[in-house]
Every structure is written in C-alpha cells, then in structure tokens.
Amino acid sequence: MRQNLHTHSTFCDGKNPPEEMVLKAIEKGFDILGFSGHGYVKIDTAAMSVEGTREYIQTIQMLKEKYKEKIDIYLGLEEDALNRLIVKEPFSFIIGSVHFLTHEGVSLPIDYNRGIMEFMVDAWYEGNFINLAKDYYQDVRQMANWDEVDIIGHLDLITKFNEDESFIRFDDPLYVKEACDTIDAFAGKKILEVNTGAISRNYRKTPYPYRNLLQYMHEKGVQICLNSDCHNAEYLDCYFPESLEMIKACGYKTMMKKTPEGFTETDIDCFW
C-alpha cells in the first residue's frame, strides 16, 4: 500500500494542479492521496486565500468522486499555528504546523531561506539557537491540545538549514531536551509525520525528524505516518523506501493509515 497525506498543489505553493497530482499518484501506484493545502494566514504568501480555499475544497471533492475507482482521495488542510482553524469540517484530516516565529509583533518564516534564519538567530536571539528552539518548540507543543489536529507536521523544521550542523549539533543535549519534551506532549494524542520534503528540495539528506528524535518517538509509543510534503508531482514518493528502512531500524512495526472512518494502525510491511 502506498500513501501520502501531505500534498500541495497550485492552490498554494505547489507546482502542479491537483488533477496532475492525482494522475501522477495513480501512475506511481499510490492507493491513498491526501491533499493538505496551506490554510489561510494573512502574512503568508504561500497560503491559500479565503476564496481560494473554497475553490480548493470544491476541486478536491470533485476529484475524489471522479477517481474513486482508482485511488482514495482525502481533503485535508495544513493549518498554521498563526491561524487556528478550530472547526475541522469539511476537512477529513488536519496537519498542524509551525512555519513562523514572532518577535515583538513581527513574524518571519523559519523555512523560507537560510538568510532569514540567520537573521532571527543573530538579531532576535543574540546568536543563541537554543533560545530560538525553545520558542519554536513551545509554539509546536500548544497543538497537543488542539482537537482538530490529527498530524503534527515536520517536527524539527527549524533544522531545515542545519544539514552541516552550523546552527546546532543534532545531538546537543539542550536542543534534544526541547525536542523530546515536545514529543512527550504529543505521545498518545497526535500522529507525528516522517517528512521527506526537504530531501526533494536538496536541503537535507534525511527526513524530519532527525533519527535520534525518531528513536525517542518510538520509545514513547508515538504513532507515525510517512509523508513527502509534496510540492512537485515527480517527488511524490521521494525517499520513501529509504525512510521506511530507517523507520523500521528505529523499532517501528506499524504506521497509521487513513481510512474513511479515521486513522488505523497498520503493519509497516503493508506499506510500499
């Protein structure tokens, strides 16, 4: 079985119209495709507008019906912490993510480019990445009690530009504590994704979260799903076989599968 629940299209910052994404998913043998357009945030140029969101809902629902004999399509949304949705309907699932940090009333994206991250570390946190991480993970943890959220997106997104560990060592004890405290907050409450999106865009060589955090997630019994955070149909299954091997090496024997009734724990060997 092949599944991806983190999918972007031209309704937000994706390259392909939704139907192109569906056709590529069918071509690649996917059984389940969940769309997760960026929910409206006033300052986010990548997000859908209010009117665009209405059209997005109609389009995905149409495609769900049109291709129901070939693939299971789900209407989802990636909700940013800056603009909580609260009411889930009509969406079948919600991915909760933090894409911005706010300082003295100014919000900046943490994943747009390295220069902005360097500016925030230097100007907002006096060169201390740990303090930035504390604020980031505090924002992420608040979603543990957001009932509408099913999946937590790219847990350690602040390390997108840290492949060379120039901001922080991945095993820095202070950093790891902040991330693990956040994982603790989600245990038994939310699904966390293994996200390969930064690999397809050449920012990382391994998925979010970093392997030491994935191992801790397994120790804490956190349920997971594997997503590509796809912005380009060609990379819909980016690094999936390699990620599955890493997931299994960390001790996982199951992942979560989306069904019409909700999420079901499924043997990991059923995937791919």
RATA-V23485 format. One record per residue. N is the residue number from 1. PSI is psi in whole degrees, 0 to 359 (NA if undefined). OMEGA is omega as a letter, one per 40 degrees, with the letter a starting at -180 (999 if undefined). NEAR is the number of other C-alpha atoms within 12 Angstrom. Layout:
# RATA-V23485
[[N;PSI;OMEGA;NEAR] [N;PSI;OMEGA;NEAR]]
This chain:
# RATA-V23485
[[1;138;i;23] [2;132;a;34] [3;139;i;39] [4;127;a;47] [5;0;a;49] [6;92;a;50] [7;128;i;52] [8;152;a;44] [9;189;i;36] [10;355;i;30] [11;339;i;36] [12;248;a;33] [13;21;i;26] [14;162;a;30] [15;329;a;22] [16;143;i;24] [17;154;a;26] [18;320;a;40] [19;325;i;29] [20;320;i;24] [21;320;i;37] [22;313;a;42] [23;322;i;26] [24;323;i;25] [25;318;i;34] [26;316;i;27] [27;321;a;18] [28;1;i;25] [29;22;i;22] [30;144;i;26] [31;330;a;31] [32;129;i;37] [33;120;i;49] [34;126;i;46] [35;142;a;49] [36;61;i;47] [37;148;i;48] [38;121;i;45] [39;154;a;44] [40;126;i;30] [41;125;a;28] [42;319;a;16] [43;357;a;20] [44;108;a;25] [45;345;i;17] [46;346;a;28] [47;161;i;32] [48;148;i;32] [49;172;i;22] [50;314;i;18] [51;320;i;14] [52;326;i;21] [53;319;i;29] [54;315;a;20] [55;321;i;19] [56;313;i;35] [57;312;a;29] [58;319;a;19] [59;313;a;26] [60;321;i;39] [61;322;i;26] [62;316;a;19] [63;325;i;29] [64;316;i;28] [65;317;a;18] [66;322;a;17] [67;21;a;23] [68;337;i;19] [69;350;a;13] [70;332;a;22] [71;147;i;29] [72;118;a;33] [73;136;i;42] [74;139;i;41] [75;112;i;40] [76;184;a;38] [77;142;i;45] [78;108;a;45] [79;125;i;39] [80;145;a;38] [81;340;i;36] [82;341;a;30] [83;84;a;23] [84;135;a;27] [85;318;a;27] [86;300;i;20] [87;124;a;17] [88;320;a;23] [89;142;e;15] [90;16;a;21] [91;143;a;34] [92;334;i;33] [93;157;i;39] [94;131;i;44] [95;123;i;47] [96;127;a;45] [97;155;i;45] [98;117;i;38] [99;351;a;38] [100;151;i;32] [101;147;a;36] [102;133;a;22] [103;120;i;17] [104;44;i;9] [105;359;i;9] [106;129;i;13] [107;132;i;21] [108;148;a;28] [109;141;a;32] [110;349;a;32] [111;15;a;29] [112;308;i;24] [113;165;a;20] [114;324;a;21] [115;319;i;16] [116;320;i;21] [117;317;i;33] [118;319;i;28] [119;314;a;21] [120;316;i;33] [121;313;a;29] [122;312;a;18] [123;324;a;17] [124;329;a;25] [125;18;i;21] [126;40;i;14] [127;7;a;19] [128;100;a;23] [129;331;i;32] [130;318;i;29] [131;325;i;24] [132;316;i;34] [133;322;i;38] [134;315;i;26] [135;317;a;29] [136;308;a;35] [137;332;i;39] [138;318;i;24] [139;321;i;29] [140;317;a;44] [141;332;a;33] [142;336;a;26] [143;354;i;38] [144;331;a;31] [145;17;i;21] [146;106;a;28] [147;330;a;20] [148;341;a;28] [149;129;i;36] [150;318;a;37] [151;139;i;46] [152;125;a;51] [153;144;i;45] [154;76;a;40] [155;311;a;45] [156;48;a;44] [157;333;a;38] [158;350;i;48] [159;15;a;40] [160;320;a;38] [161;24;a;28] [162;22;a;28] [163;325;i;24] [164;6;a;14] [165;32;i;17] [166;339;i;18] [167;317;a;29] [168;147;i;26] [169;138;a;19] [170;338;i;30] [171;13;i;18] [172;123;a;19] [173;322;a;16] [174;320;i;20] [175;313;a;30] [176;323;i;29] [177;317;i;21] [178;316;a;31] [179;318;a;39] [180;325;i;36] [181;325;i;26] [182;317;i;35] [183;317;i;41] [184;321;a;26] [185;333;a;29] [186;345;a;34] [187;126;i;26] [188;1;a;20] [189;317;a;26] [190;157;i;38] [191;135;i;40] [192;140;a;46] [193;148;i;43] [194;120;a;47] [195;120;a;45] [196;10;a;42] [197;321;a;41] [198;340;i;35] [199;315;a;30] [200;337;a;26] [201;13;i;25] [202;31;i;17] [203;332;a;24] [204;161;i;26] [205;350;i;26] [206;163;a;34] [207;166;i;43] [208;142;e;41] [209;164;i;42] [210;154;a;38] [211;320;a;28] [212;328;i;29] [213;323;i;36] [214;320;i;40] [215;319;i;26] [216;322;i;27] [217;319;i;35] [218;318;i;31] [219;327;a;18] [220;2;i;25] [221;26;a;26] [222;130;i;35] [223;148;a;39] [224;164;i;47] [225;160;a;46] [226;123;a;54] [227;153;i;49] [228;356;a;42] [229;52;a;45] [230;125;i;44] [231;356;a;37] [232;122;a;29] [233;330;a;34] [234;335;a;24] [235;26;a;31] [236;326;a;45] [237;28;a;40] [238;122;i;32] [239;22;a;33] [240;310;a;31] [241;317;i;21] [242;321;i;20] [243;320;i;35] [244;321;i;35] [245;319;i;22] [246;317;a;27] [247;315;i;39] [248;323;i;24] [249;334;i;17] [250;357;i;23] [251;356;a;23] [252;137;i;32] [253;351;i;25] [254;158;i;25] [255;172;a;35] [256;133;i;35] [257;136;i;36] [258;133;i;35] [259;168;i;22] [260;335;a;16] [261;353;a;10] [262;215;a;16] [263;139;a;21] [264;132;i;18] [265;127;a;22] [266;140;i;21] [267;131;a;20] [268;334;i;30] [269;352;i;18] [270;345;a;17] [271;138;i;30] [272;NA;999;24]]
